[in-house]
Amino acid sequence: VFDYLMQLEGLAFPEAVRHLADRYGVLIEESSPEQRDVEQRRRDERTKLYELNQLAACFFEEQLAEGGHPLSGMAREELERRGLPLDSADEALRAALEGFRIGYAPYGWDGLSSYLQRQGVPLEQAATLGLISQRRSGRGHFDAFRHRVMFAVLDKSGRVVAFSGRALPEPSEEQLQRAAIEPMYRDDGADRRPAPKYINSPETPIYVKGDTVFGLYQARHAARREGHAVLVEGNFDVLSLHGRGLDIAVAPLGTALTEKQARLIRRYAQTAVVMFDGDGAGRKATAACRVPARMAELNLKVVSLPADTDPDDFIRANGVEAVQKLIVGARGMLEYLIEETLMGDGVQGGSLKEKQQRIEQVLHYLAEEKDPTVRSMAKSYADKISAQLVIEGRSPGDIRSLESMVRRALQPGPADGGASSRASGESQGPSSRSRPRAQDISLAVFGALLDFPELCEEEETAVVLEAVEGDLALGVAAMRQMWEEKKSLEVQHLLDLMPPAIHSFAAARLAAPEFLDVANARRELVDNMTKLRRIALKDDSAVKLDALAQAERQGDSDAEDELLKELARRSRERHGLS
């Protein structure tokens, strides 16, 4: 029995034992009698919360059905508009609508609150689950979900742990009069903010959004059978794909993919095919999946949808067969990142420095890949993409040649054979040799700032932060913006904004700060300012030396004199003499 459950549900042995024990009311003695009493009370409390969510799900389903709420027709119309009618004769579609517990949160302030009161449910428990909220003035509660298409969020055991609600258009005065319902708002709505498109349950004792994958319970058997799942962004994307027979679709539900979510998917399938929206946000979210998936040992492939198209749009326009073809032809995550980095938006019109940063990002991706076969294939793909680019009128043969060409274009040198030797990789000049050291120093600066983000506001450290470049500069900018707006760091949101190359470092540093005293962190920043400045002066002097050699060859004595003076001045400055 235990082996069967472990294979069926992707559970470890202790989880299978606890799962069956909870289901059949068997108490497993894992602790002292006192601790067992505490654990039993906790289990009883959680059971009541599960039962309350189940009651709310039934309420929303009843409100959606014919003869339910007078305005539920607006929810049914939204489903029909998306090709998901409740009265469909299609078996797969009916199964999807039932399996996802689709319902309607009624228009008004207290539809669910009043229902729960009539059922004798303690409203404090409903508030704990985020179903209702305490009124700010006066007594009583109001519903958290109002006039929305409702999706039930199920855990891996099929229990309702949360809800997600999609907003519907505001009913007209005529619709409200016909339904004999008072409007929720008495004003004309001119000063009222539009309702958020989606509202999700908050985290509760039975729901942690980063630990739950929307649709995984419904997709688990099909994902195990097919060997892969399809990862999409939205609720309707999941429902739309399931309703048309593609029952391997899942979604992170309002958050970037986390390592725990990736591990949950990995229990049922070794591979996830990422099919996010075909816009800039979708491409960014796709790249952000790489680190948590790699930590969970979940293989990722990527499908690129047309611009401004989501999976729901695509399958409605083209059918399930077209989606299946895209899945079959999905690229590896590494190939996708290489192409997006070297050929994506903004590359052709970007500066040489921006191109250099993108090349370094690709080389970083290749260096991070542990599997030598995958790394070799990705290197070949990067070489192929590089050969399509043109730098200074020439196309490189591979990614390393591209790197050398861009470096040479960024740092003018002698017009003789020295340039060709740098392009072939024999020498890349003082700037290349100092780059790793500058990167290490910048990383130390970034780490100190993660430990004490309030240092962003100090004038003393502003000079240091301006000297940081590349991905670290993007990370610093994201942190400064969040700190200036909120005076705090929302860790998960901040990590979502971090470039993939520094995501792991930032996550580890936020989890385990190195500095416990702000004075030490400030000292680290200021000390590194001097180091970064000296490296910059050294690199600049190397460029000046090249210019001096050129002036000597051309016999330009005036230029020679000026360059010699400048070199002497910079040498004194580097040694702190001026």
URZIRA-V885211 format. One record per residue. N is the residue number from 1. RES is the residue in one letter. SS is DSSP state (helix for helix, strand for strand, loop for the rest). Layout:
n=(N | N)
res=(RES | RES)
ss=(SS | SS)
This chain:
n=(1 | 2 | 3 | 4 | 5 | 6 | 7 | 8 | 9 | 10 | 11 | 12 | 13 | 14 | 15 | 16 | 17 | 18 | 19 | 20 | 21 | 22 | 23 | 24 | 25 | 26 | 27 | 28 | 29 | 30 | 31 | 32 | 33 | 34 | 35 | 36 | 37 | 38 | 39 | 40 | 41 | 42 | 43 | 44 | 45 | 46 | 47 | 48 | 49 | 50 | 51 | 52 | 53 | 54 | 55 | 56 | 57 | 58 | 59 | 60 | 61 | 62 | 63 | 64 | 65 | 66 | 67 | 68 | 69 | 70 | 71 | 72 | 73 | 74 | 75 | 76 | 77 | 78 | 79 | 80 | 81 | 82 | 83 | 84 | 85 | 86 | 87 | 88 | 89 | 90 | 91 | 92 | 93 | 94 | 95 | 96 | 97 | 98 | 99 | 100 | 101 | 102 | 103 | 104 | 105 | 106 | 107 | 108 | 109 | 110 | 111 | 112 | 113 | 114 | 115 | 116 | 117 | 118 | 119 | 120 | 121 | 122 | 123 | 124 | 125 | 126 | 127 | 128 | 129 | 130 | 131 | 132 | 133 | 134 | 135 | 136 | 137 | 138 | 139 | 140 | 141 | 142 | 143 | 144 | 145 | 146 | 147 | 148 | 149 | 150 | 151 | 152 | 153 | 154 | 155 | 156 | 157 | 158 | 159 | 160 | 161 | 162 | 163 | 164 | 165 | 166 | 167 | 168 | 169 | 170 | 171 | 172 | 173 | 174 | 175 | 176 | 177 | 178 | 179 | 180 | 181 | 182 | 183 | 184 | 185 | 186 | 187 | 188 | 189 | 190 | 191 | 192 | 193 | 194 | 195 | 196 | 197 | 198 | 199 | 200 | 201 | 202 | 203 | 204 | 205 | 206 | 207 | 208 | 209 | 210 | 211 | 212 | 213 | 214 | 215 | 216 | 217 | 218 | 219 | 220 | 221 | 222 | 223 | 224 | 225 | 226 | 227 | 228 | 229 | 230 | 231 | 232 | 233 | 234 | 235 | 236 | 237 | 238 | 239 | 240 | 241 | 242 | 243 | 244 | 245 | 246 | 247 | 248 | 249 | 250 | 251 | 252 | 253 | 254 | 255 | 256 | 257 | 258 | 259 | 260 | 261 | 262 | 263 | 264 | 265 | 266 | 267 | 268 | 269 | 270 | 271 | 272 | 273 | 274 | 275 | 276 | 277 | 278 | 279 | 280 | 281 | 282 | 283 | 284 | 285 | 286 | 287 | 288 | 289 | 290 | 291 | 292 | 293 | 294 | 295 | 296 | 297 | 298 | 299 | 300 | 301 | 302 | 303 | 304 | 305 | 306 | 307 | 308 | 309 | 310 | 311 | 312 | 313 | 314 | 315 | 316 | 317 | 318 | 319 | 320 | 321 | 322 | 323 | 324 | 325 | 326 | 327 | 328 | 329 | 330 | 331 | 332 | 333 | 334 | 335 | 336 | 337 | 338 | 339 | 340 | 341 | 342 | 343 | 344 | 345 | 346 | 347 | 348 | 349 | 350 | 351 | 352 | 353 | 354 | 355 | 356 | 357 | 358 | 359 | 360 | 361 | 362 | 363 | 364 | 365 | 366 | 367 | 368 | 369 | 370 | 371 | 372 | 373 | 374 | 375 | 376 | 377 | 378 | 379 | 380 | 381 | 382 | 383 | 384 | 385 | 386 | 387 | 388 | 389 | 390 | 391 | 392 | 393 | 394 | 395 | 396 | 397 | 398 | 399 | 400 | 401 | 402 | 403 | 404 | 405 | 406 | 407 | 408 | 409 | 410 | 411 | 412 | 413 | 414 | 415 | 416 | 417 | 418 | 419 | 420 | 421 | 422 | 423 | 424 | 425 | 426 | 427 | 428 | 429 | 430 | 431 | 432 | 433 | 434 | 435 | 436 | 437 | 438 | 439 | 440 | 441 | 442 | 443 | 444 | 445 | 446 | 447 | 448 | 449 | 450 | 451 | 452 | 453 | 454 | 455 | 456 | 457 | 458 | 459 | 460 | 461 | 462 | 463 | 464 | 465 | 466 | 467 | 468 | 469 | 470 | 471 | 472 | 473 | 474 | 475 | 476 | 477 | 478 | 479 | 480 | 481 | 482 | 483 | 484 | 485 | 486 | 487 | 488 | 489 | 490 | 491 | 492 | 493 | 494 | 495 | 496 | 497 | 498 | 499 | 500 | 501 | 502 | 503 | 504 | 505 | 506 | 507 | 508 | 509 | 510 | 511 | 512 | 513 | 514 | 515 | 516 | 517 | 518 | 519 | 520 | 521 | 522 | 523 | 524 | 525 | 526 | 527 | 528 | 529 | 530 | 531 | 532 | 533 | 534 | 535 | 536 | 537 | 538 | 539 | 540 | 541 | 542 | 543 | 544 | 545 | 546 | 547 | 548 | 549 | 550 | 551 | 552 | 553 | 554 | 555 | 556 | 557 | 558 | 559 | 560 | 561 | 562 | 563 | 564 | 565 | 566 | 567 | 568 | 569 | 570 | 571 | 572 | 573 | 574 | 575 | 576 | 577 | 578)
res=(V | F | D | Y | L | M | Q | L | E | G | L | A | F | P | E | A | V | R | H | L | A | D | R | Y | G | V | L | I | E | E | S | S | P | E | Q | R | D | V | E | Q | R | R | R | D | E | R | T | K | L | Y | E | L | N | Q | L | A | A | C | F | F | E | E | Q | L | A | E | G | G | H | P | L | S | G | M | A | R | E | E | L | E | R | R | G | L | P | L | D | S | A | D | E | A | L | R | A | A | L | E | G | F | R | I | G | Y | A | P | Y | G | W | D | G | L | S | S | Y | L | Q | R | Q | G | V | P | L | E | Q | A | A | T | L | G | L | I | S | Q | R | R | S | G | R | G | H | F | D | A | F | R | H | R | V | M | F | A | V | L | D | K | S | G | R | V | V | A | F | S | G | R | A | L | P | E | P | S | E | E | Q | L | Q | R | A | A | I | E | P | M | Y | R | D | D | G | A | D | R | R | P | A | P | K | Y | I | N | S | P | E | T | P | I | Y | V | K | G | D | T | V | F | G | L | Y | Q | A | R | H | A | A | R | R | E | G | H | A | V | L | V | E | G | N | F | D | V | L | S | L | H | G | R | G | L | D | I | A | V | A | P | L | G | T | A | L | T | E | K | Q | A | R | L | I | R | R | Y | A | Q | T | A | V | V | M | F | D | G | D | G | A | G | R | K | A | T | A | A | C | R | V | P | A | R | M | A | E | L | N | L | K | V | V | S | L | P | A | D | T | D | P | D | D | F | I | R | A | N | G | V | E | A | V | Q | K | L | I | V | G | A | R | G | M | L | E | Y | L | I | E | E | T | L | M | G | D | G | V | Q | G | G | S | L | K | E | K | Q | Q | R | I | E | Q | V | L | H | Y | L | A | E | E | K | D | P | T | V | R | S | M | A | K | S | Y | A | D | K | I | S | A | Q | L | V | I | E | G | R | S | P | G | D | I | R | S | L | E | S | M | V | R | R | A | L | Q | P | G | P | A | D | G | G | A | S | S | R | A | S | G | E | S | Q | G | P | S | S | R | S | R | P | R | A | Q | D | I | S | L | A | V | F | G | A | L | L | D | F | P | E | L | C | E | E | E | E | T | A | V | V | L | E | A | V | E | G | D | L | A | L | G | V | A | A | M | R | Q | M | W | E | E | K | K | S | L | E | V | Q | H | L | L | D | L | M | P | P | A | I | H | S | F | A | A | A | R | L | A | A | P | E | F | L | D | V | A | N | A | R | R | E | L | V | D | N | M | T | K | L | R | R | I | A | L | K | D | D | S | A | V | K | L | D | A | L | A | Q | A | E | R | Q | G | D | S | D | A | E | D | E | L | L | K | E | L | A | R | R | S | R | E | R | H | G | L | S)
ss=(loop | helix | helix | helix | helix | helix | helix | helix | helix | loop | loop | loop | helix | helix | helix | helix | helix | helix | helix | helix | helix | helix | helix | helix | loop | loop | loop | loop | loop | loop | loop | loop | helix | helix | helix | helix | helix | helix | helix | helix | helix | helix | helix | helix | helix | helix | helix | helix | helix | helix | helix | helix | helix | helix | helix | helix | helix | helix | helix | helix | helix | helix | helix | helix | loop | loop | loop | loop | loop | loop | loop | helix | helix | helix | helix | helix | helix | helix | helix | helix | helix | loop | loop | loop | loop | loop | loop | loop | loop | loop | helix | helix | helix | helix | helix | helix | helix | helix | helix | loop | loop | loop | strand | strand | strand | loop | loop | loop | loop | loop | helix | helix | helix | helix | helix | helix | helix | helix | loop | loop | loop | loop | helix | helix | helix | helix | helix | helix | loop | loop | loop | strand | strand | strand | loop | loop | loop | loop | loop | loop | strand | strand | strand | loop | loop | loop | loop | strand | strand | strand | strand | strand | strand | strand | loop | loop | loop | loop | loop | strand | strand | strand | strand | strand | strand | strand | strand | loop | loop | loop | loop | loop | helix | helix | helix | helix | helix | helix | loop | loop | loop | loop | loop | loop | loop | loop | loop | loop | loop | loop | loop | loop | loop | loop | loop | loop | loop | strand | strand | strand | loop | loop | loop | strand | loop | loop | strand | loop | helix | helix | helix | loop | loop | strand | loop | helix | helix | helix | helix | helix | helix | helix | helix | helix | helix | helix | loop | strand | strand | strand | strand | strand | loop | loop | helix | helix | helix | helix | helix | helix | helix | helix | helix | loop | loop | loop | loop | loop | strand | strand | strand | loop | loop | loop | loop | loop | loop | loop | helix | helix | helix | helix | helix | helix | helix | helix | loop | loop | loop | loop | strand | strand | strand | strand | loop | loop | loop | loop | loop | helix | helix | helix | helix | helix | helix | helix | helix | helix | helix | helix | helix | helix | helix | helix | helix | loop | loop | loop | strand | strand | strand | strand | loop | loop | loop | loop | loop | loop | loop | loop | helix | helix | helix | helix | helix | helix | helix | helix | loop | helix | helix | helix | helix | helix | helix | helix | helix | helix | loop | loop | strand | strand | helix | helix | helix | helix | helix | helix | helix | helix | helix | helix | helix | loop | loop | loop | loop | loop | loop | loop | loop | helix | helix | helix | helix | helix | helix | helix | helix | helix | helix | helix | helix | helix | helix | helix | helix | helix | loop | loop | loop | helix | helix | helix | helix | helix | helix | helix | helix | helix | helix | helix | helix | helix | helix | helix | loop | loop | loop | loop | strand | loop | loop | strand | loop | loop | loop | loop | helix | helix | helix | helix | helix | helix | helix | helix | helix | helix | helix | helix | loop | loop | loop | loop | loop | loop | loop | helix | helix | helix | helix | helix | helix | loop | loop | loop | loop | loop | helix | helix | helix | helix | helix | helix | helix | helix | helix | helix | helix | helix | helix | helix | helix | helix | helix | helix | helix | helix | helix | helix | helix | loop | helix | helix | helix | helix | helix | loop | helix | helix | helix | helix | helix | helix | helix | helix | helix | loop | loop | helix | helix | helix | helix | helix | helix | helix | helix | helix | helix | helix | helix | helix | helix | helix | helix | helix | loop | loop | loop | loop | helix | helix | helix | helix | helix | helix | helix | loop | loop | helix | helix | helix | helix | helix | helix | helix | helix | helix | helix | helix | helix | loop | loop | loop | loop | loop | loop | helix | helix | helix | helix | helix | helix | helix | helix | helix | helix | helix | helix | helix | helix | helix | helix | helix | helix | helix | helix | helix | helix | helix | helix | helix | helix | helix | helix | helix | helix | helix | helix | helix | helix | helix | helix | helix | loop | loop | helix | helix | helix | helix | helix | helix | helix | helix | helix | helix | helix | helix | helix | helix | helix | helix | helix | helix | loop | loop | loop | loop)
